[in-house]
């Protein structure tokens, strides 16, 4: 896999991979950027949520008709010293539908431990949470 990242001036960059989709990145104004794109750390959280989301929907493929909504909120805690990488990431799955919680938990577990290459690439502790039809669910 190759991604080419091209400088666009000041702190802005555009990255494009084999998929052909361009992603704009920029630093916040506090770091000399102009806010013309997502920050790299936002993209890291988005990549993690997207990766586990794809895995979960693949695992639950036969049950997707029972799911009305699936949102994944990624909340990252960063170190205060440089480099300010993530130390902890909480992924909260908000699911609405008629699917039992144990099926979702099983898909999250398989995705996180067996399939998600992004989570496998990170040093941060990753915590998984589930809210089903507005109610927090404990892992069985």
Secondary structure, DSSP 8 states (H G I E B T S, - for coil): ---EEEEEETTEEEEE-TT--EEEE---GGGT----SB-HHHHHHHHHHHHHHHHHHHHTGGGGGGEEEEEEEEEEEE-SSSS--EEEEEEEEEEEES--HHHHHHHHHHIIIII-HHHHH--SEEEEEEEETTEEE---
